[in-house]
Structures are given as C-alpha cells and as structure tokens.
Amino acid sequence: METILPIIGAVVLIAIFAIIGYSSSIHSRDCDILEEQFNHDVQLTKHLMGLCTKGDAAKLIDKFYDRWHGLIPEWVICAHVMQLRRYLEVEHKSIKDITFNHPISKN
C-alpha cells in the first residue's frame, strides 16, 4: 500500500503534464492561424486603401482596428494601425491618380 500511493501520484502528475502540453500545442497552432489571418488582413487593408479616397481609407483603418480589437494584443494592433496611417499620409495617391489608374468603366 505504501508503494502504490507514490506510483499513483506519479501517474497523475504525468497525466496532468501531458494534458497541459497537448492544450498548449493546440493553443500555439491557433495563434499561428490567427497571426496569419491578421497579417493577411493588414496587406488586404493596405491594398484596398490604394483604391479609394483618403477619407474612405481612414474608415478602412478604423474598421481594421475594430475587427482585431480584443483578438490581438493592443500594442500589435496599434503598431499596424500606425503603419497604415503612415501609408495613408505619405504614400496614398490623390483621387486623380486613382481615377486614371483604375478606371471605373471600359468605355
């Protein structure tokens, strides 16, 4: 009886550590998928910003923030929002450039 208790305790500890290891591997896989979706959304938002006016592009940035708020750490979202705002202020084309580069109709 005295030798069974330590063996049962060791088996329980091994089971607990196995469950913790398995759940952390699932969590890290989910984080990788979320990170990939976030990075794709950053690039998509930046591309869409190039196709609209500055006012609409600013609205896209706000929507981007709203989509990811609470899912990604705040400092990561803010860093990407600042990158998008810098793109908006420095590299965004005027409406004249957008109209001539991306005509609405082919006629």
Secondary structure as UniProt FT lines:
FT   TURN            2..3
FT   HELIX           4..49
FT   TURN            50..51
FT   HELIX           54..68
FT   TURN            70..71
FT   HELIX           74..90
FT   HELIX           95..101
//
